[in-house]
Amino acid sequence: MLRNGLEPWHLLIVAIVVIVLFGSKKLPEAARGLGKSMRILKSEAKAMQADGDRAAAPAKDEAARP
């Protein structure tokens, strides 16, 4: 049914619809906001991973002690 779901012409149609709906003046602002939120999400994910690594390290040390 959807073997070739996203062909180039599908993406072109989606791009045209987005431009018509949001207008060319709002698109750069929306892209900036999306980029900023992606950077925040990425930094928060790294911070959570680092916190998890720090929390797991002492547990391993305590388990090794008799």
N, C-alpha and C positions, 0 to 999 in steps of 0.2 A: 504494500500500500504506500508507504513512505520511504522507499528505498533511496531515492535521491531527494531528500527533504529540502536541502538548502542549495539550490543552484544559483549561479551568479545573477540571473535575472530576478530571482526571488528577492535577493538582497537589494537589488536596485529598486524594486517596487517598494520595499519596506523603507528604504532611505527617502524616496520621494514622498511617501505618506507621512513620514516623520517631519520632513521639511514643510509640507503643506499644513500639518496640524499645529506645529509649534512655531513656525515662522523662522526665517533665517536670522533674525535679531536675537532670539532667545536661545538658539542652539549653542553658541560659544559659552554663554553663562551656564547653561545646563551641563555642558561638557566639563567646565571648570569645577563645578560643584560635585560632579560625579568623580572626577579625578581626586579632589580633595578628600572625599569620603572614602575612596579606595585606599588612599595613603594612610588615613586614620585607621581603617580596618586592618590593614597590613601591619601597622606598628602595634596595634592592640593585640593581634594574634601572636606576634613575636614576643611581646611582653608576657602574655599568658603562657606561652611555651617555655620561656625562660623561668618564670615563676614555678612552673611544674617541674622543670629540671632541678631547680634549687630545692624544692620540697622533697623530691625523690632521692636526692643525694644523701641527706642525713639518715633517711630510713634505711638505706643500704648499709651505711656505716654502723648503725645501731644493730642491725641484724647480724653483722659479721662478728660483733663482740660477744663472747660467751657470758 
